Amino acid sequence: MAESAPLIEDEFAQRDDMGLQQLTEKTETEDQSFAKYLKMLMVAVPLIGLAFAVGTYFASVYLLGGKTILETKFSFIKEYQLSYIFLAVWLVGYTRSALGLVANAARAGARLDRPDQHVYKIMACSGPMKDAPYVLMANTGAVGRFNRAQRAVFNTDESMPLFLMNTVLASGVFGPVILVPLLLYCYGRLTFAVKYKNSLKERGAGFLPSMIGEKWIEGLTLFSAIKGLFF
């Protein structure tokens, strides 16, 4: 069979002379991006995670027959003031989300697209390199695929310590039920890596389920803290 023609990718599509994304009428300002991510990361996502956690609790109690063991665990948590451990870990994660909010808003203002995470400048105050374009990641061909695949790995690594802490805490309370959001997370992360390698625009197909799994487990940690403290 004859080989198909290679896909032609434009390295400089929708970029200005400095290598940043072109400024258009649809380009978000930093303030607009901050407001968007504030609602998403600091309000909507935590509430969705908590809603999944509440649903998990009631399903465990009324559908899976786990009321006795769950109430025993929550009594233990309350008696020995372990709720503060759950709350402390959740608050650390919430603080991390706030840092992501600031960075994502600044990204919009810089007009820097993913997978780039930094902008490098040749620091020449005069001479022929004074107005040289910024140094950014290659985003086409085999090198671009590698860069995006690496970024998928690093993106997972960045959230892994907090994710593991939440998983350990939540699994200690909810037992085997934790495998449901955990497997969703694993599926999402693997899909995210493969799709991200293929195309920047495809990564959402994996990122969404991975975030649902991650925030679901995070919600279980918060739910455990609330129930141990107040109920």
Order of alpha helices (4+ residues) and beta strands (2+ residues): alpha-alpha-alpha-alpha-alpha-alpha-alpha
